[in-house]
Amino acid sequence: MRTVDATPRLALIIGSTRPTRYADKPADWLLRHAMSRSDVRLDKLDLRDFDLPLFAETASNLHMPSQDARVLAWQDAVRQYDGFVFVVAEYNHSITGALKNALDQAYVEWVRKPFSALGYGSVGGARAIEHLRGIAVELQMVPSKFTTHICGSDFFKVHPFGENAPINAIESALKPSVDAMLDDLVWWARALNTFRETA
């Protein structure tokens, strides 16, 4: 059993599998930034590493166990974490199909765990993150108020279609929101761990 003050383990879930995705650049920066903190452990879960089929189970694993070995492997990977940060690309005002499918392929592994998101794009993935919030609340996850958005001139400064500068070039703009996000996730993870273990 984990203790109340154990270091929370969070998963950074990269929500795009597109070969030319941009997600790796901000994800790698966020992982490095989290390593400078002593109160959280952040690991990467890349959807490219999971050969998830489109959802075809008889029902959600809230109601009956999943059968596909690939789905079970994904559930096993998610289960060990105390909370989540999703790296969110915005496709047509919403999250990617790959991320929606990954969310659907688990249920009990998400319940009563906190989440937040880092979004990017011309409006910082804001519309996609709003969709993500609705989906995640239905999965009984706990949303953090704080999110991080790479948008506008900052986005075009670091994106290959713009200046392609390193994320460090906009780090001063990102760090306040990233630290607020991680602070909140650590608080919620510790609180929810306590209640999940006594439930």
BELVEN-V721183 format. One record per run of one state. SS is the DSSP state (alpha for helix, beta for strand, coil for the rest). FROM is the first residue (numbers start at 0). TO is the last residue. If there is no record, write none. Layout:
BEGIN
SS;FROM;TO, SS;FROM;TO
END
This chain:
BEGIN
coil;0;6, beta;7;13, coil;14;21, alpha;22;34, coil;35;38, beta;39;45, alpha;46;48, coil;49;67, alpha;68;78, coil;79;81, beta;82;88, coil;89;89, beta;90;90, coil;91;92, beta;93;93, coil;94;95, alpha;96;103, coil;104;112, beta;113;119, coil;120;124, alpha;125;137, coil;138;140, beta;141;142, coil;143;146, beta;147;149, coil;150;150, alpha;151;157, coil;158;165, alpha;166;197, coil;198;198
END
